[in-house]
């Protein structure tokens, strides 16, 4: 089976599960819901599950989850099949039986075939197989959820779902404050420019390492990223640019980095200034004449960004790609 450059000696089944849940590209919450269903089946000792049984569990999960009214899809003006089915059920237009039947026929077209992928690449371990209209649960799933830390893995599922909802909600915010902040930066900003020429300058500080995970960069896999997303700052000033892997860059996407990365960015800029790097004058012009001025300026931009961008890229509670050995091992495997 085509994989993603990993083998069983590099990552255990537990780590493949975490990679699917934490690092898969999610435009909706279906993959997390399917993960929660699989955990439930493993706890029950089920070795095969009909699509109707899966639909029952899926519907029960979303019926409870949607009580909060939080969006389950990235696209601001659209709703998932599950949201529409639950709405119809809550309005009394569908019986539970009819609702579950619709889930079975309408909800699984993408998520069931694509569950075992990360960034559109298949992982070499499967937690179920599809056969004759059923899911056949593999030993890999039972192995993962019979381990001592399986409770923590279940917690990651819930945290990931929370974070996805927060990210989707961010795209639907429309308050006067947010509009005013966006307008302020937009008025001071400018159109995108070619920022590839900044790579040698930035690499002089990063020494060939990704800003976000600390794993070595390859020449073919170096991306210039706006640490505080460009969707807010509306400029390409070098004080906010860093080098990152394509994978780390895509995981962060348009989210805010955690506060630790903002501190790292501040320290990086001060390093350039203290070492009399040729961009010293440009950084002082952009950020201010003293270290205090510069720190205050960056923190103000970050504070404004937090008001606009509600989703902080930290993956799970306490998770930090810069220090998490699992994240680093996963990036190394992708880079091989």
N, C-alpha and C positions, 0 to 999 in steps of 0.2 A: 504493500500500500504506500502511496506517495505520502511522505511525511514532511516535517519542517526542520530537517537537519538534526534531529534529536534521536537518541537511542535510549534503551531502558537502563543502561548503566549511568547515563547522565541525569536523568530525571525519573523519579519513582512515579507509580500510578497516582499517588496523592498529589504530586506536583503537576501532572498533566491535568487533573481535575481542577486544581487551582488556576492553572493557566487558562482553561476554557472559561471559567467563571469570572476571573478578574480582568483578563486581558483581551477577551473577544470583543470584536466591534459590535456594539449594541445600538441599533436604531429603535428598538422596542424592548420591552421587559420579558419577552417570551422565553428567552434562553434561561433566565434566572428562574422563572416559574417552572420550566421543565426540570431544571436541576432540583428544585424543591420537591417536585413529584417523584423524581428518581430516588431521592433520599428516603421519602416515605415508603416507597416500594421495597427498598433495601431493608428498612427497619422491620417491615412486615414479613421479610423472607421470601418475597415473590420472585420467581425465576422467569415468569412470562406475564405480560400485561396486555390485555386487549386495548385497541384504540379507544373503545368505549369507556373502559376503566380509566384510561389516561384522561379522557375528556371530562369524566366525573370529577377527578382530582383537580384538573385545570380550572374548571368552572368554580369549584368550591374556593380555590385560592383567590381567584379574581373577584369573586363575590365579596369576600372579606376585604381584600386589598383596596377595592375601588370605593369603599365607604369614605375614604379620605378625600376623594375627588381629585387626586393628583394624576397628572397625565402619564400615559404609558407609552408614548411615542415621541420621537424627536421632532417630527414635522409639526409646526405650530398649529396649522389649520386642518389637521386630520386626526382621526381617532382609530384605534386598533379595532379589529374584529371583536375582540373580547370586550372592549368597552361598549361597543354597540349591542352585543348580545346581552350583557348584564343590564344595560339601560332598558332594553325591551322586556327583560324579565322583571325588573323592578317596577316597571309601569303596568305590569299585569298583562302584557301583550304576548308573552311566551310562558308556557308552563316550564317547570324545571326539566322535565323530560325533553321537551322540544328545544330548550336552550342547550342542553347537553348534546343533543343530536347535531345541532348547528356547530357547536364547538368541534365535534368529531369530524365533520365534513369541511369546515372552513378555516380552522385555526392552525393546523399543523403542517401546511404545505411547505413552509421554509424551515421552521425551527427543528423539526424531527430529523430531516436529512442533513442539516447543517450544524447540528449541535457540536460535533467533534471537530470544530475548526477554530483557528485563531488567526486573525488577519487573513481570512480566506484560504488558509493552508491547513490541511488535515493533520491532526496529531496522530501518532502511531499506536495509540491505545484507544479502544472503544469500550464504553460503559454499557452499551446495549447494541444489539443488531436488530434490524427490521426483517421480519419473515412472516408471510401469510397474514398480513394485517395485524401483527402483534409486535410488541417489543420483547426481545429475549434479553434478559438482564445478564450481563457477563460477570465472571468472577472478579474482574477488576473493580466493579462497583462495590461488591460485598467486601473486598479487601480494604478499600478505602474507608468504608463506613463501619468497619469493625475495629478500626484503630482507636487508640486512646485519645487522639486529638480530633475525633470526628465531630464533637460538639462545636469546636472552634470552626470547623469547615462549614457547619450549618449556619453559624453566626455570620460567616463571610457572605453567604447567600443573601441573608437579610440585609446586611450592610450595603451590598452591591445594589440591591433593589432600591434601597433608600437613596443611594447616590444617583442612580439613573433617573429616578423621579425628580430629584432636585435639579439635575442637569436639564431635563425636559421642561421643568417649570420655569427655569431661568429664561428659556427662549420665549416664554409667553408673558413675561413681566411687561407691564406697560404703565408704570407710575410716572407722575410729573417729575419727581426727583431723578429717576433714571433717565428720562428723556433730556432733562436739563444737563446732566453730567455728560451724556453722550454728545450732546450738541456742543458743549464746551470743548471737548477734545477734538471733535470733528472740525470745528472752526479753526483750531490751531494746527490741524494735521495736514497731510498732503497725500497725493496718490502714491501707490506702491512704487518702489524703485528696485533696481537690481542690487541685491545685498550679498551676492556670492563673493564679491571682492573682499568682504570682511573676514572671510575664513582664515587667512594666514594670521591676521591680527588677533583674532579670538583664540586660535589654536596655540599661539604663543603663551597664553595663560593656561589653557586647558590641557596642554601637553598631550594631545591625541586622545583625551578621554571625554566621554559624553558628560555634559553638564548635569544631566539628570540621574544617571545611574553609575557613572564612574568606570564603566567598562570601555576598553579601547575602541576607538572608531576606525573603520576602514575607509580608504579613499573613496570607494564607491558607495559609501553609506554615511555621508556627512550632510546634515541639514542645518541651515541657519534658522533658528527659531526665535520668535519674540517671547521672552520670558513672561512678561505681562502681556496678554494677548493683544494683537494689533486691532482686533475688533473694538477695543476701547481706545488705545493710545493714538491710533490713526497716523503713526509715523514709523520710520525705520532708523531711529537714532541708535547709535552703537551702544549706548549705555544699557540698552534693553535687549541686546542680541546675544545669543549663546549658540554653541554647536551641540547637536544631539543626533542620536541614531534616528533613522526613519521610524522605527518601531516606537521608541520613547516619544518622539514628536507626535506620532499619530495617537498614542494613548493619552497624552496630555490634551491634544487637539486645541479647542478654544477655551479650555478651562483655566482657572487660575492655578498657578503652582502653590504648594503649601508655603507657609511663612519661612520655613528653613531655607527654601530656595531664594526667597527675596533677600534674606540675610547673606546668602552666598553670593548673590548678584552684587549687593552693596560692597562686600569685601573684595570681589573681583575688580570692581571699578576703582576702589581705593588702591589696590595693588598696582594697577596701571598708572595711576597718578603718582604714587610714591616712587615708582621705578623710573620716572621721567620718560615713559613710553611716548612715542610721537603723537598718540591720540590724547595725551594729557590735556592739552589746551581745549580740545573739542569736548571732553568730558566735563571740564570745569565750566565751559560755556553752556552746556546742556543742563548741568545739575546744580551748579553753585560754587562759590569760591572756597568754602571750607567743608571739612568732613561732616560737620553738623548740618550745614545747609543741604548738602547732598543727601544725607540720610533722611532728613525731613522731607525733601522733595520726593524721593522714591517711595517713602511710606505714605505720602499723601496720594500719589498716583495709585498705589496698591489699595489704599482705603477707598478711593473712588471706584476702583475696579471691583472691589468686594460688594459695593452697593449695587453694581450693575450685573456682575457675573456671580451668580449664587453657587456655582459648582466649583469646589476646590479639588484639584487633582491630588488625592492622597490614597485612592483606591479603597482602603478599609481603615477602620479606626487604628491609629498608631502606625499605619503603613507609610513607609518612606522609601521610594525607589533608590535613593542615594545610599541607603544603608541596609536594605533588605537583601539578604544573600540569595533568596529564592528568585527575586526579580532579576538580580544580576546573572544568576545561572541560566535563567530563561533567555535573557538577551544574548549571552555568550553562545547558547545553542542556536539561536536564530542567525547569528553572525558567522557561523561555521559553514 
